[in-house]
Amino acid sequence: MRGILPYMVCGAIVTVVGGAFAKSGSHVVTAQMRANALANVDRYEWAADQQQAAIRAAQPYVEMSDEALWRMVPSQWVPRNCGVHNGNGVGCANCGKEILNVREPQMYMRYAYDRAEHPWKLKCKNCGTLFPSNDYGAFHRSGLDDRGEFDPERADKGLLHNPEHPDPNDPDHMLWVDDGYGLAYSGETLTIIAHYTYSLWRECINATRALAHAWTVTGDPIYAHKAGVLLSRFADIYPNIDYQGFVAANGWGISDGGSKKGHDPRSDLGDADGIEALVGLRRGLRADARG
């Protein structure tokens, strides 16, 4: 197969974790394989192109601080849903069914996710409106506990209003407000924040893969370090992720492998994609340290 290396997260992380671990290197992507990759970069244009593509994919996460990466991973009580419209498909809360002018195979794809440009917002691809109207990021921060996990009981409910209509007597005071469980529009609930969180989970998983890949094809330890930050946070967060807590109760869609009991490690869909393998890898590193 033409390529620098088969891409695997395990090889990237295991090989660079440092002196605390008894093993000296990876048994998945070996030192010789990585040396071959770097030699190919020097010899072949296609290999150099692949290396540069890997570097570009990882660069946004390299530029983030370790704390920002750590805080990027959402916890259990930040609602998540793979869709936006769970009812009769009334359309965008601003432009209505004109959103259907955007040619996408699924309704949720008609909303753009961009964490860096519009944190805690989705953007209608037709009219450009950002949802929700409230600053959910501030609400989320107000509810963080000493572990950095969101607790809705701690969060400041006073932040749940449309800032363009601050007067509680204004009929639009709560227009397009989403507390995490969706905003009301024409008899339907649009799960804006829940879908944002679903997309954020996907980005966190893909970021770890991109960083691991970049380390594999460059040997630069900064990529493994950043991947390790995310991996460590996954191990903190993921054991508490529970399907029944609110996802199933609200009729929302998240992959659970059909178990109805939580995320299934056999499933490769939804926000469970790759997480069980990543958590298992961290456990594997600990076992490796014991020799």
C-alpha positions in Angstrom: 0.0 0.0 0.0 1.4 3.4 -1.0 1.6 5.6 2.0 4.0 6.8 4.7 2.6 4.4 7.3 -0.6 2.7 8.3 -2.1 5.3 10.6 -2.7 4.0 14.1 -3.1 6.0 17.3 -1.6 3.3 19.5 1.8 3.4 17.8 2.1 7.1 18.1 1.3 7.3 21.8 3.0 4.2 23.2 6.4 4.9 21.7 6.9 8.4 23.3 5.5 8.2 26.7 8.8 8.4 28.5 11.0 6.7 31.0 8.3 5.8 33.5 7.3 2.9 31.3 9.2 -0.3 31.0 8.8 -0.9 27.3 11.3 0.9 25.1 9.1 1.3 22.0 5.9 0.6 20.1 4.9 -2.8 19.0 2.3 -1.5 16.5 4.2 1.1 14.5 7.8 0.2 15.1 10.9 2.4 15.1 12.0 0.9 11.8 8.6 1.7 10.2 8.9 5.3 11.4 12.4 5.5 10.1 11.2 4.2 6.8 8.5 6.9 6.8 11.0 9.7 7.3 13.3 8.2 4.7 10.4 8.2 2.2 9.8 11.9 3.0 13.3 12.7 1.9 13.1 10.5 -1.2 9.5 10.9 -2.5 7.3 13.9 -3.2 4.2 11.9 -2.4 5.5 11.1 1.0 6.5 14.7 1.7 3.0 15.8 0.7 1.5 13.3 3.1 3.7 14.5 5.9 2.8 18.1 5.3 -0.9 17.2 5.2 -0.5 15.5 8.6 1.2 18.6 10.0 -1.5 20.9 8.7 -4.3 18.7 10.2 -2.6 18.7 13.6 -1.4 22.3 13.7 -4.6 23.9 15.2 -4.3 21.6 18.2 -0.5 22.2 18.6 -1.3 25.9 18.9 -3.7 25.3 21.7 -2.5 25.4 25.3 -2.6 22.1 27.2 -5.3 23.5 29.4 -7.4 24.6 26.4 -7.1 21.1 25.0 -8.0 19.5 28.3 -11.1 21.7 28.7 -12.2 21.1 25.1 -13.5 17.6 26.0 -17.2 17.8 27.1 -18.4 15.9 30.1 -21.5 13.8 30.8 -24.0 16.5 31.6 -23.4 18.6 28.6 -26.3 17.3 26.4 -25.4 15.7 23.0 -27.4 14.6 20.0 -26.4 13.5 16.6 -29.3 15.5 15.0 -30.8 18.9 15.4 -34.5 18.4 14.3 -36.3 15.6 16.2 -39.8 16.4 15.1 -41.6 17.4 12.0 -38.7 19.3 10.3 -40.1 22.8 10.6 -36.7 24.2 9.5 -34.4 26.9 10.7 -35.8 29.1 13.6 -35.0 32.2 11.5 -35.5 31.3 7.8 -37.9 28.4 8.2 -38.0 25.9 5.4 -35.8 28.0 3.3 -33.0 26.1 4.9 -33.9 23.2 2.6 -32.4 25.3 -0.2 -29.0 24.1 1.1 -28.3 20.8 -0.6 -27.3 18.4 2.1 -28.4 14.7 2.6 -29.3 15.3 6.2 -31.0 18.2 8.0 -28.3 18.6 10.6 -25.7 19.1 7.9 -27.5 22.3 7.0 -26.0 23.8 10.2 -22.2 24.6 10.3 -20.1 23.7 13.3 -16.9 25.7 13.8 -15.6 25.6 17.4 -12.7 28.0 16.8 -14.8 30.7 14.9 -18.1 30.3 16.7 -17.8 28.5 20.0 -21.0 27.0 21.3 -22.9 28.1 18.2 -24.3 26.5 15.1 -24.7 28.5 11.9 -27.6 28.1 9.5 -25.9 27.6 6.1 -28.8 29.3 4.4 -29.4 32.5 6.3 -26.2 32.7 8.3 -27.9 33.0 11.7 -26.0 31.8 14.7 -27.9 29.7 17.3 -28.6 29.8 20.1 -29.0 33.5 21.0 -27.6 33.0 24.6 -24.0 32.7 25.6 -24.0 29.0 26.4 -20.2 29.1 26.8 -20.6 31.4 29.8 -23.4 29.2 31.2 -21.2 26.2 30.8 -18.2 27.8 32.5 -20.4 28.9 35.4 -21.3 25.3 36.1 -17.9 23.7 36.1 -16.9 21.8 39.3 -13.5 21.2 40.7 -12.8 18.5 38.2 -13.6 20.8 35.3 -16.9 18.9 34.6 -20.2 20.6 34.0 -22.8 20.4 36.7 -26.1 21.9 35.6 -27.1 22.5 39.3 -24.2 24.8 39.7 -24.7 26.8 36.5 -26.0 30.3 36.6 -29.5 30.2 35.1 -29.5 34.0 34.9 -27.3 33.6 31.8 -30.1 31.9 30.0 -31.6 34.8 28.0 -31.3 36.5 24.7 -28.7 39.3 25.4 -30.2 41.5 22.6 -33.4 41.5 24.7 -32.2 41.8 28.3 -35.5 43.0 29.8 -37.3 40.0 31.3 -40.6 41.7 30.2 -39.5 41.8 26.6 -41.4 39.0 24.7 -38.2 38.1 22.9 -36.2 37.8 26.2 -36.0 34.0 25.7 -36.1 34.0 21.9 -33.8 31.2 20.6 -32.4 30.4 24.0 -31.0 26.9 24.5 -30.1 25.6 27.9 -28.6 22.4 26.4 -31.9 20.7 25.9 -32.9 22.6 22.8 -34.7 25.8 21.7 -38.4 25.9 21.0 -39.5 26.8 17.5 -43.0 26.2 15.9 -43.8 23.3 18.1 -40.5 21.6 17.7 -37.3 21.4 19.8 -34.1 22.2 17.9 -31.3 20.6 19.8 -28.6 23.1 18.8 -26.3 22.8 21.8 -26.7 19.1 22.0 -25.7 18.7 18.3 -22.8 21.2 18.9 -21.6 18.9 21.7 -21.9 15.8 19.5 -19.7 17.6 16.9 -17.3 18.7 19.6 -16.8 15.1 20.7 -16.1 14.1 17.1 -13.6 16.9 16.8 -11.8 15.8 20.0 -11.5 12.2 18.7 -10.3 13.4 15.3 -7.8 15.8 16.9 -6.2 12.9 18.8 -5.9 10.9 15.6 -4.5 13.8 13.7 -1.9 14.5 16.4 -0.9 10.9 16.7 -0.6 10.6 12.9 1.6 13.8 12.8 3.9 12.4 15.4 4.2 9.1 13.5 5.3 10.8 10.3 7.5 13.5 11.8 8.9 12.1 15.1 8.3 15.5 16.7 7.3 14.8 20.4 5.0 17.9 20.6 2.3 16.0 18.7 2.4 13.0 21.0 2.4 15.3 24.0 -0.8 17.1 22.8 -2.4 13.8 21.9 -1.6 12.6 25.4 -3.4 15.6 26.9 -6.6 14.7 25.1 -6.2 11.0 25.8 -5.8 11.6 29.5 -8.9 13.7 29.6 -10.9 11.1 27.7 -9.9 8.6 30.4 -11.2 11.0 33.0 -14.5 11.8 31.3 -15.6 8.7 29.4 -16.3 6.2 32.2 -19.2 8.5 33.3 -20.7 8.9 29.9 -24.2 7.4 30.2 -26.7 6.9 27.4 -29.7 6.6 29.7 -28.9 9.7 31.7 -30.7 12.0 29.2 -30.0 10.9 25.7 -32.4 7.9 25.6 -34.9 9.7 27.9 -35.2 12.5 25.3 -35.4 10.2 22.3 -32.1 11.5 21.0 -29.7 9.6 18.8 -26.3 8.6 20.0 -24.6 5.3 19.1 -24.8 2.7 21.7 -24.4 -0.4 19.5 -28.1 -1.2 20.1 -27.5 -2.0 23.8 -29.6 0.8 25.3 -27.2 0.7 28.2 -24.6 3.2 27.1 -21.8 3.4 24.6 -20.8 0.0 23.2 -17.1 -0.4 22.5 -18.0 -2.5 19.5 -19.7 0.4 17.9 -17.9 2.6 15.4 -20.7 5.2 15.0 -21.6 8.5 16.6 -19.6 10.1 19.4 -18.5 6.6 20.6 -16.3 6.4 17.6 -12.8 5.5 18.7 -13.2 6.5 22.3 -13.2 3.0 23.8 -10.0 2.2 22.0 -8.4 5.4 23.3 -9.4 4.8 26.9 -8.2 1.2 26.5 -4.9 2.5 25.3 -4.3 4.5 28.4 -5.0 1.5 30.5 -2.6 -0.4 28.3 0.1 2.2 29.0 -0.4 1.9 32.8 -0.1 -1.9 32.5 3.0 -1.4 30.4 4.5 0.7 33.2 4.1 -2.3 35.6 6.2 -4.3 33.1 
